[in-house]
Amino acid sequence: MTQLVIMVLLTLLAAVTVGVIYTRNLVGVVVLAGVYSFLMASVLIALDAVDVAMTEASVGAGVSTVVLIATVYLTKSTEYPRPRKALLPLAVAVGTGAAIVWGTYGLRPFGAPDAAIHTHVVPRYLADSVKDTLVPNVVTSVLADYRGYDTLGETTVIFTAGIGVMLLLRGRRRGRPGAGGAGGGA
C-alpha cells in the first residue's frame, strides 16, 4: 500500500513540475511550488522521515511560499515571454535526471537491512549515543552532537538566505519613487 501511495505522490509531483514549467503567472508558479513542497513532505512522511517532512512543510510549503509571494508583490515582477528555443534547458534537465536515476542503480534497495548505514553507523549511534553525548534522545544527539557542524552549516545557509531576501526587499522599497528614500521626493 505504501508503494502505491508513494507512486501516486511522485506522479503528482511530476504533474506539478510540468505545471510550474508552463505557468506564466509568477504568483501561480509560487503557489505551485508550495504545492510541490507539500507533496514532497507527504512523500517524506510515507518514507517515515517525519522530522524532515515537518521541516519541508514548514519551510518549503509555509515560509518560502509567503516570502516569495511577498517578493513578487513588492517587486511588481513580470515574466518575460517564453523563448522560442527551450530545447536546450529541457535536454539538460532530462540528462541530469537520467544521470541521477542511473546513479541510483548501484545503491542497496531502500530499507535493506544489510546496507552500510544499518551495519556500521546506526548500531554505533544507538549503542553509544547516551554514553558519548549524555543526551537521552538519539535523534537529538545525532543532530546536535554527531552532526553538529552539518546542522550549523544548514542553519547558516538558511540564515544567510533570509538576510539576503530581507536586504533585497528593503533595497527595493527605498528605490520606489515617492517612498521618501534615495529615489523619491521632489
N, C-alpha and C positions, 0 to 999 in steps of 0.2 A: 504494500500500500504506500509506503514511504517513497519508493522509487517512482510510482505513478504521480504522487504529489510533486516531487522534485522535477519530473519531466514536464508537468503542466506549468509549473512556475518558470522553468527555463524557457519554455515556449512563449510564455507571456513576456519574459524579459526580452526575448528576441523581437517580439512584436512591438514592444515599447521602444526598443532601439531603432527599429525601422521608422516608427512614428517620430522620434527625435530627429532622424535624418531628413525626413520630408516635411516637417513642420516649419513654416516660415515666420511664425509669430514667436518672438523671444519669450514672452510670458508663457506661452504654450509649451515651449521647449523646457523651461524651468519646471513647470508643473509635471511634465512627463519625466523629467529627471528625478523629481521627488517620488513619483510612482515607481520608477526603476529602483530607487533606494529602498522603498517599502517592500517591493517584491524580493529584492536581494536579502533584506532582513528576514523575510519569510523563508527563503531558501536556507539561510543560516540556522534558523530555528529547526527546520526539518533535518538538518545535519547535526543537531544537538550542540551547536555553538551559540548558546543563548547569550553569553556575555558579549560576543562580537555582534550578534543580532541587535541587542539593545543599543549598542554604540552606533551601528549603522542606521537604526530607526531614528535615534535622537539627533545625530549629527547629519546624516545623509538626507533623511526624509524631512526632518524638522528644521534644524537651524540653517542648513545650507539653502533650503527652499526659501525660507523667509529672507535671508541675506541676499540671495540672487534676485528675488522679486523686488526687494527694496532697491537694489543696484540698478535694475532695468528701469524702475520708476524714476529714480533720481538722475540717471544719466540720459533719459529720453532716447535710448539707443534704438536705432532702426537697423534692420538687417538688409544687407546688400542683395541684389538679385543673384539667383543661382548661376554659377559659372557654367558655361556650355560643356566644358570637358572636365567632368568629375570622375573620369575613369581611373586616373592615377591614384587619388585617395582611396577609392574603392579597392583597387588592386593591392595597395599597401595594407589596408585593413584586413582583407581576406588572406593575404600572405602571412600577416602577423598572427591571425587566428589559427591558420593551418600549422604554423610553426609551434604555437603553444600546444595545440592538440597533439601534434607529432611528439613533442617533448614529454607528454604525459604517458606515452605507451611504455616507457621503461619503469614507471612507478609501480609500487605494490598496489593492489586494489584497496579502495577506501575501507578502513577498519580492519585490515588484515592483521591478525594477532602476531605475526612474525615480522612485521615492518620494523625498521630500525628504531623508530621512536618508541615502540612498545617494548623493545628488548633492551634498550640502553638508557634512554632519557627518563621515561616515565617511572620505571621502578626506582631509580635513584631519587627522583623528586619525592615520590610517595614515602620512601623509606627514611630519607634524611631531612625532609623539609622542616619538621619541628625542631630537630636537633641543630640544624645549621642556622636557621633564621629566628627561632623562638616565636614563630607566628603559627597559631593553630590551624589556620585556613590555608590549604595547599595552593589554591588559586591565587590568593593574595601574596603568598610567599614567592610564587613563581613570577608574578607580575612586578612586585615591588623589590624583591631581593635578587633572584636568579637572573631576571631580565630587566633589572633596574635601569641600566643605561639605554636599552632599547626603548623602554617606556618613556624615559626622559627625552630621548630623541623624538619620539612621536608627539609628545606634548609640546616640545619646542617648535616642531613644524606647524602644528595646529595654531599655536600662539602667534607665530610669525605670520601665518596666513591671515589670521584675524586682524592683526595690527595693520597689515598691508591693505586689506579691504577697507578698514576704517580710515586710513590715510588717503586712499583713493577717493572715497566718498566725501571726505572732508575737503579735499582739494577741489573737487567738482563743485561743491556748494559755494566756495569762495569765488570761483571764476564766473558765476552767474551774474549777468547784468542786473543791477537794481538790488543786489543782495547786500550791498554795503561793504563788500570785500574789496580785493585788489582790482577786480574788473568792473565794479559797479559805481553808480553815482555820477552826477554831473559836476 
